[in-house]
């Protein structure tokens, strides 16, 4: 079997000259396989006596440093064990985090709507919802609704900067501090 922890951003895998797997889109907008572990049972018909070659073609934008994750060839049980561990670490934990953050963010949004004077609740809700958007972009498998991979990356950075800004403002409000100049610098960023 063949296991791959991920590739940035899209690609295809060959064993000798036989195609094993290919991303849905190898041209812009690229598929997003960077955070998706994969495992493949190698067909015996594709294997030759002696030396066999695994070819991996990675497609990505140079500005985003395309690359290949950990590649493993071995018995099916060993590869599947690692694939299950990678799936938990790279997808399931993020999905659980997204769900919990969305629930807590909505809860704090409701509390803030009922008690508008408590601004810390509003900033915590905004922070949580920005984190949900950021996590959703990490779990996305295509750049939809944006037109390209670079646009998706830029939106991802903007969402993270908003998350950090909301976190800082939540911290200031929770600590009952008024740091006007610092807040202006945050929003200028």
C-alpha positions in Angstrom: 0.0 0.0 0.0 1.0 3.6 -0.5 0.2 6.4 2.1 0.6 10.1 1.7 0.1 12.7 4.5 -0.7 15.5 2.0 0.5 17.6 -0.8 0.4 21.3 -1.4 -1.9 22.0 -3.3 -2.8 19.3 -5.8 -1.2 16.4 -7.7 -1.3 12.9 -9.0 0.4 9.6 -8.1 1.8 6.9 -10.4 3.2 3.5 -9.7 5.6 2.7 -12.5 3.5 4.1 -15.5 0.0 3.4 -14.0 -2.1 6.2 -12.6 -3.1 5.5 -9.0 -4.8 8.7 -8.1 -5.3 12.3 -9.5 -6.8 15.4 -7.9 -10.0 16.7 -9.3 -8.3 19.9 -10.7 -4.6 20.2 -11.6 -5.1 23.7 -13.1 -6.4 26.9 -11.5 -8.5 26.7 -9.4 -6.5 23.9 -7.9 -8.0 21.2 -5.6 -6.8 21.6 -2.0 -5.1 18.3 -1.0 -2.6 19.8 1.4 -4.4 18.7 4.6 -5.9 15.4 3.4 -4.1 12.2 4.2 -4.6 9.4 1.6 -3.9 5.7 1.4 -4.0 3.5 -1.7 -3.9 -0.3 -2.2 -1.3 -0.7 -5.0 -2.7 -3.1 -7.7 -0.5 -6.1 -8.1 -0.9 -5.8 -11.9 1.0 -2.5 -11.7 4.0 -4.0 -9.8 6.9 -5.6 -11.6 9.5 -8.0 -10.5 12.6 -6.1 -9.3 12.5 -2.3 -9.0 9.2 -0.4 -9.0 8.9 3.4 -9.0 6.4 5.7 -7.3 6.1 9.0 -9.1 4.3 11.9 -7.4 3.5 15.1 -9.4 2.7 18.1 -7.2 1.0 21.1 -8.7 0.9 24.4 -6.8 1.8 28.1 -6.9 5.4 29.0 -6.3 4.3 31.9 -4.0 2.7 29.3 -1.7 5.7 26.9 -1.6 4.2 23.7 -3.0 5.5 20.5 -1.6 4.9 16.9 -0.6 4.1 15.5 2.8 5.3 12.2 4.2 5.1 9.3 1.7 5.0 5.7 3.0 5.1 2.4 1.2 4.6 -0.8 3.1 2.1 -3.4 4.2 -1.6 -2.3 4.0 -2.1 -2.6 7.8 0.9 -0.3 8.6 -0.1 2.2 6.0 -3.7 2.2 7.1 -2.7 2.7 10.8 -0.7 5.8 9.9 -3.5 7.0 7.6 -6.1 6.7 10.4 -3.8 8.6 12.8 -3.2 11.3 10.1 -6.9 11.5 9.4 -7.6 12.1 13.1 -4.9 14.7 13.5 -5.3 16.6 10.2 -9.1 16.5 9.7 -11.2 15.1 12.6 -9.6 17.3 15.3 -10.1 20.4 13.1 -13.7 19.4 12.5 -14.4 19.0 16.2 -12.7 22.3 16.9 -14.8 24.0 14.2 -18.1 22.6 15.7 -17.2 23.5 19.3 -16.0 27.0 18.3 -19.2 27.6 16.3 -21.4 26.5 19.2 -19.5 28.6 21.8 -19.4 31.6 19.4 -23.2 31.4 18.8 -23.8 31.1 22.6 -21.7 34.2 23.3 -23.4 36.0 20.5 -26.8 35.3 22.0 -25.6 36.5 25.5 -24.2 39.6 23.9 -27.5 40.3 22.1 -29.3 40.1 25.4 -26.7 42.2 27.3 -25.2 44.7 24.9 -23.3 46.5 27.7 -21.1 43.4 28.1 -18.8 44.1 25.1 -16.4 41.3 26.0 -19.1 38.8 25.0 -19.5 40.4 21.6 -15.8 40.3 20.9 -15.6 36.7 22.1 -18.4 35.8 19.7 -16.7 37.7 16.8 -13.4 36.0 17.7 -15.0 32.5 17.7 -16.8 33.1 14.4 -13.6 34.3 12.8 -11.9 31.1 14.1 -14.7 29.0 12.5 -14.2 30.7 9.2 -10.4 30.1 9.4 -10.9 26.5 10.3 -13.4 26.0 7.5 -10.8 27.3 5.1 -8.3 24.8 6.4 -10.8 22.0 5.8 -11.9 23.2 2.4 -11.1 20.9 -0.5 -11.6 23.5 -3.2 -11.1 27.3 -3.4 -14.8 27.8 -4.1 -16.4 30.4 -4.0 -13.2 32.2 -4.8 -11.6 32.1 -8.3 -8.2 30.8 -7.4 -5.7 29.3 -4.9 -3.9 32.6 -4.3 -7.2 34.5 -3.6 -8.1 31.7 -1.1 -4.8 32.1 0.6 -5.2 35.8 0.9 -8.7 35.5 2.3 -7.3 32.9 4.8 -4.7 35.4 6.0 -7.2 38.2 6.3 -9.5 36.0 8.4 -6.6 35.1 10.7 -5.7 38.7 11.2 -9.4 39.5 12.0 -9.3 36.6 14.5 -6.2 37.9 16.2 -7.6 41.5 16.3 -10.9 40.2 17.8 -9.0 38.2 20.4 -7.0 41.2 21.4 -10.1 43.4 21.7 -11.8 40.6 23.7 -8.8 40.5 26.1 -8.9 44.3 26.5 -12.6 44.3 27.2 -12.5 41.4 29.5 -9.7 43.0 31.5 -11.7 46.3 31.5 -8.9 48.2 29.7 -9.2 51.0 27.2 -6.2 51.1 25.0 -7.3 53.5 22.3 -4.0 53.8 20.5 -3.4 50.1 20.5 -6.9 49.4 19.1 -6.4 51.9 16.3 -3.1 50.2 15.4 -4.8 46.8 15.4 -7.6 48.1 13.0 -5.0 49.8 10.8 -3.2 46.5 10.4 
